[in-house]
Amino acid sequence: MKLTNPGAVPVYTVAGPSTARPLPDWLARRRKRSSKYDPENLNNFELLQEFEFEEASNCVRVSEDGNWIMSSGTYKPQFHVHSTAELSLSFARHTKSENTTFMLLGADYTKSVHLQNDRSLEFHTPMGCHYDVRLPRFGRDLAYLRQSTEVLVPAVGLSSDGSGFGEVFRLDLERGQFLRPWQVDVGEDEAGAGLQGGIHTGAVNVAAVAERTHGLCAFGTTIGSVEFFDPRSKGRVAVLGGQDGEVTALDYSTDGLSLALGTSTGQIRVFDLRNPRPLMKRDQGMGLPIKKLIHMKTPTEERKLLSADKRIIKIWDEHSGDLWTSIEPMVDLNDVVHVPDSGMLLTANEGKHMHSFFIPNLGLAPKWCSFLDNLVHEMENETQTETYDNYKFLTLPELRELSLDHLIGKTNLLRPYMHGYFAHAKLYDQARLIANPYIWEEERAKRIKEKLEKERGSRIRGTKKVKVNQKLADKVLQRQENRGKVDPEAGILGDERFAKLFEDEEFKVDELSREFRSLNPSTVVGGKPGQTQDVDMADANSTDFSGSESEEEEEKPKKKTKDEVVMQVSSSTAPRGGKIKDLAFGDRTQKDTRESRLSGKKEIVGEQAITFVPESKKKKQEPPPRPEGKRRDDGRRSASSNVFRKM
């Protein structure tokens, strides 16, 4: 038992296959043994013993007293009777031909009539086949009039009397003879259609009887009309036409005032017998013929309408027309039945196992499996998680790029969720490979790139963000990296005594100070931590006294090309044997402006100043040489000129 449709109206799958194709017996037994202790299978149990057929099931019915369940299937053609009191198979019986549909004539299974696909009606009792009778033409459905004990069989083709009408055969069970058939308009056969019917042959598809109320019989035809017959007058009383496609399903409400019909195009209509206009119009969404319509009521007396085709079961609110809940099995459906006064649905479907669904909001569990209410209560308290391990989420534009948009609403491989769909992983891989044949090479290149980036990321050293002296912290971490172990909390970085060094602005290292330059002559101001440059001490000292322009030139050094002409100046005052490094002329900071030349004030940087100011042709006169032995009195005041001596 598992929750298959979580939401406002949860749906529980009590029994049924999880895959569309059944496994071989030997493989199924092996998997059952291997998954015995699997947590996902702890809630699995067999509701009804041998509730299955070898190939597929065709039809299923529940008796009025609720104690018996009869189902028919193949292969070989047979029907099973299950006892709900024992939750087991009571007996199985084989038939000569495959069953089309059947009805229970009494409150239990003891009397039943079976319509076979070889134009025969079989009446079965607990002892066996009581009687069988041959029909003039193939039958499509069965209906039973309890007041007159008549079995109604809608048939294929036109009547043999040439009237151009289809027929509904009437078999009186009390007399044991056929009565005059009711004639229903099914249109004209096309050229080449035989008496027994064939392709494009008109037929009466389905029948419905309001046996608990007014007793009107309704018959749906292939021309989209519904004809009503009164069994008391034995004639037609009304016709409802104008439907799209063939009428394939009919059902009266419990009060007999409304009639629901389904067409071969998937359309659903609800009519009030007093008004020819439909009260509700809905589309099943699959474009497939409607196979079953059932009127139901919830414990709160809310009226619901069940509609089913071979792909999906939908339950609608009859008043508002909104979708209440839906069930989408893994296999195609052939028939659906509602267990009276409960929330359980039984289905006959393709595949070995038959389905059982339980909807708590629709009603309580049947009395023969009341323990389901306790299981549902326990599962509701558990946390339900919807996992999509083998699915990939795709939006509608992505589905269109992969050419998968035509599968929306037609397969379980696409599950709608929020603004997109979950696509099965295998379907996604195949579609992506078809859309892009070179996807494997791109994926391989992507994996290689991710691996290389991961290896590069492993070589990145650790970092630690601080408020002050970030370069110092990076330098400490770089030294740790060189030793092979990086710990941002080791050394001065993690010592509380040096905490203010990296937090307080008062302890910020001034890289432009003379002390920092003298201790770190090779450090480039504004560069990366650890980056050095060979700079002469004389040049470093000279930059300490330069202005803001010289600082900007240090932060943004000029790049020189190979073809650029560079003037170099060498000093001739160097001591012999000494090596003086020549510096480029452009690297020396000079501020020789016109004002400085006129004022005679010059800022000399380096060892020698060079000027291009033109000089006069007259040479400056040098003072005569001072004779040796003569006293030097230039710049001294003579004693003879002292005024006090002349006094």
NORJO-V317027 format. One record per helix or strand. SS is the DSSP state (helix for helix, strand for strand). FROM is the first residue (numbers start at 1). LEN is the number of residues. If there is no record, write none. Layout:
SS FROM LEN
SS FROM LEN
This chain:
strand 2 4
strand 11 5
helix 25 10
helix 39 3
strand 52 1
strand 56 7
strand 68 7
strand 78 6
strand 88 7
strand 99 6
strand 112 5
strand 120 6
strand 128 7
strand 139 1
strand 143 3
strand 150 9
strand 166 7
strand 177 8
strand 203 7
strand 216 6
strand 226 5
strand 235 6
strand 247 6
strand 258 6
strand 267 6
strand 278 6
strand 292 6
strand 303 6
strand 313 5
strand 323 5
strand 333 6
strand 344 7
strand 353 1
strand 355 4
helix 360 3
helix 367 3
helix 371 11
strand 391 5
helix 396 6
helix 405 3
strand 414 4
strand 420 5
helix 425 11
helix 439 20
helix 470 14
helix 491 3
helix 496 7
helix 505 3
helix 514 6
strand 523 1
strand 532 1
helix 537 8
helix 548 8
strand 568 2
strand 583 2
helix 585 3
helix 594 6
helix 639 3
